[in-house]
Amino acid sequence: MSDWSKVTRPIPVPNEWTRPFWDAAKNHRLELQRCQNCRSFQHPPYATCVQCMAIDLKFEPVSGTGTIYAYTIMYHTGDKRFASAVPYASIIVELDEAPGALLAANLLDAPYTEAKVGRRVEVTFEKLNDDITLPQFRLAG
Amino acid sequence: MWDNRCKIAVSGVGFSKVTRSADIPLAAHALTAVRDAVADSGLQMADIDGLATYPELPATGHAEVDGISVVSVNCMMAMLKLPALTWHIQVGTTNIGGAVQQAVNALLAGVCKYAVVWRAMHNPSGTYQNLPGAYAHGAAQFTAPYGFGGPGQGMAVAYTRWLERHGQNREKMATLAVTQRRHTQHNPHAWFYGTPLTREDYLASRMVAYPFCLFDCDIPVQGAVAIVLTTADRARDLKPKPAYIAGYGQRLHFEVAGRIGSLSSYMEGGSSSAKLTWERSGFSPKDVDVAQIYDGFSASVIYGLESYGFCKEGEALDFIQDGRIELDGELPLNTFGGSLGTGRIHGLWHIIEGALQASGRAGSRQVKDANVSFVGASAPIVTGTTFIFVGDPY
């Protein structure tokens, strides 16, 4: 299992589009940008709805269960801050309620060999500091 | 079909030395390549009146310094002091293929007569792809905290999806790496000229970002390549046999920045560009005699072969087997060695090889009787452009 305890992750810097996502994550809630016209979710947040071009977008909660859409196992240690976790699984998650909205994460609490396309996962939260908590994923129980 | 089919041609081509480290400023490499291309055409530098490039450094976390890590149009203008210069441009959305297409358009518009396009690539010292510092801004806030750095991992996630959805096996990619390295042995300009690669080497090589091993990734190098484009009439009066541009296209699909892993975005990018190219040129995949498909990471070739229409989705790793992509195969592929053989110079070298094959100038790697020569000049997802060159303009 990857040892994340010695990894120093780059800290996300929220901006006007993304702040609600990080505010929700801080309270251990996963909220995604949703179009108030066609009701589709999208991620990463964007200025307009990429489905229908509406500009009325709000962040709404999602349950946080989904499947591994894709993944890679990182072996390269070019960035020393992540070297202690190598090999580790970086995954792309497609949430049940938000098809097409793809979230990057790491697969936590499981050997990297458990990362497979289609495997069920659920959200968990990793606190980086008082302002930022990262949504992460683990295999669904 | 396109009204301007075969009205513009590639004439001369030029190369600098390809080196692993930046011993001399990149501007010197670019100047060497441009001089070489102009001389290959039989022109004088003073004849050149158009300049175009795409000056990006694809490494992240490094400073862009003109003349050192990129070579802009301004830098080239300062070096060449062209007395007849009438047109120039730098492109942003479509990589170096877009610069070539803009030069084609300028020649068709009659705002220049002889345009030079170059691509100069720097290899910075230290780690090529650096994650952002302590903080991740912009699109990186959703990727960098999870260890996603350069484009390799972004492409690797789409590759696992492709492999597992189609029940495929990454070991089949050895055929691409080994065949291209064999082609490389006919290209003295390439970084890996003189260095063979076996199937065993590929299968034993260290993993970088699964499913990519070391030999799925092009090696960062320092170097430059260049071409001269002109109108078909003028090209016929120059030294080399022209390679006529029968058609071109560019990707018409774009993903929101930071959305990574989507396989469909590669397919939609590639197919939109290829569709324009087939329609404009009047050709279809079955007419193609030789193909160059961008291979900065090996999986790009899969997405290219499938989205351009050479084979069905899910079949590319089977398509490349059984000698099909050899120089005497059904679809000779990346006959100059590809980026996996030359080193990371991006797609202008693919365009150069497409032109050389169409005009019968590819030397010991020349595909016999090649006329219809296809090029996919960059990864179809972000910056995809496609071209067809022909030696016979009818």
Interface residues (C-beta under 8 A of the other chain):
Chain A: V7 T8 R9 P10 I11 P12 V13 P14 N15 T18 Q42 H43 P44 Y46 V50 Y69 A70 Y71 T72 I73 M74 Y75 H76 G78 D79 R81 F82 A85 P87 Y88 S90 I91 I92 L102 L103 A104 A105 N106 K116 V117 G118 L128 L134
Chain B: T127 Y128 Q129 N130 L131 P132 G133 A134 Y135 A136 H137 G138 A139 A140 Q141 F142 T143 A144 P145 Y146 G147 F148 G149 Q153 A156 V157 A158 Y159 T160 R161 E164 R165 R206 M207 V208 A209 Y210 P211 F212 V256 A257 G258 R259 I260 G261 S262 L263
